[in-house]
């Protein structure tokens, strides 16, 4: 059996360690030389996207993705629009904490 010791390409979702707050997850991941994080939207609710981004930038960890829960299909037009608006809001948040998201950089200023 081969044991992987190079964790430089590893990314962990915050949902994997959900009992941990974002700062604890960052501390633990950095201690194990894990260099990638996927941040679930619930992990930044306490501090918001901007503060979360400031916090992550203090660590040698790259935000690989910003993960949101839920999707937007619905037979009800109003419910579908609410879900679409929520997804757009999450895309704007993703750029505020430094997540690479195509087209999101234009939303950081709005």
C-alpha positions in Angstrom: 0.0 0.0 0.0 1.3 3.5 -0.9 0.8 6.3 1.5 0.3 9.7 0.1 2.3 12.3 2.0 2.1 15.2 -0.4 -1.1 17.1 0.5 -0.2 20.2 -1.6 -2.8 19.3 -4.2 -5.5 18.3 -1.6 -8.6 20.4 -1.2 -11.1 19.8 1.6 -14.7 21.1 1.7 -15.6 22.9 5.0 -18.7 20.7 5.1 -16.4 17.7 5.7 -15.3 19.2 9.0 -18.6 21.0 9.7 -18.4 21.1 13.4 -15.4 23.4 13.0 -15.8 27.1 12.4 -13.9 28.5 9.4 -10.9 29.7 11.5 -10.5 26.3 13.1 -10.7 24.5 9.8 -8.1 26.8 8.4 -5.8 26.2 11.4 -6.2 22.4 11.1 -5.8 22.3 7.3 -2.7 24.5 7.4 -1.2 22.4 10.1 -1.5 19.4 7.8 -0.1 21.3 4.8 -3.4 21.2 3.0 -3.4 24.0 0.5 -6.9 24.0 -0.9 -10.3 24.7 0.6 -13.9 24.7 -0.7 -15.9 27.0 1.5 -19.6 26.1 1.9 -21.9 29.1 2.3 -22.9 28.2 5.8 -19.2 28.4 6.9 -19.1 32.2 6.3 -22.6 33.1 7.7 -21.2 34.4 11.0 -18.6 36.7 9.6 -19.7 37.4 6.0 -17.8 37.0 2.8 -15.4 39.9 3.1 -14.2 39.0 6.6 -14.0 35.3 5.6 -11.8 36.4 2.6 -9.6 38.4 4.9 -9.2 35.5 7.3 -8.4 33.0 4.5 -5.7 35.3 3.1 -3.8 35.0 6.4 -3.2 31.3 5.6 -1.2 29.5 2.9 -4.5 28.1 1.6 -6.2 28.8 -1.7 -10.0 29.0 -2.0 -10.8 26.5 -4.7 -14.6 27.0 -4.7 -17.5 28.5 -2.9 -20.2 25.9 -2.5 -23.8 26.7 -2.1 -26.6 24.3 -1.2 -29.8 24.0 -3.1 -30.7 24.4 -6.7 -33.2 26.6 -8.6 -35.6 24.4 -10.5 -39.2 25.0 -9.6 -42.6 24.9 -11.3 -43.5 28.2 -9.5 -42.0 31.2 -11.3 -41.6 33.2 -8.1 -39.8 30.5 -6.2 -37.5 29.9 -9.2 -36.7 33.6 -9.3 -35.9 33.7 -5.6 -33.6 30.7 -6.1 -31.9 32.3 -9.1 -31.4 35.6 -7.2 -29.9 33.7 -4.3 -27.5 32.0 -6.6 -26.4 35.4 -8.1 -25.9 36.7 -4.6 -23.7 33.7 -3.7 -21.7 34.3 -6.9 -21.1 37.9 -5.8 -20.0 36.7 -2.3 -17.6 34.2 -3.9 -15.4 36.9 -5.3 -15.4 38.9 -2.1 -13.6 36.2 -0.3 -11.2 35.4 -3.2 -12.8 32.4 -4.9 -12.0 32.0 -8.5 -15.4 32.4 -10.2 -15.7 33.3 -13.9 -17.3 36.7 -14.1 -17.7 37.3 -10.4 -15.0 40.0 -10.2 -17.4 42.5 -11.7 -19.8 41.9 -8.8 -17.2 42.7 -6.0 -17.7 46.4 -6.5 -21.5 46.3 -6.4 
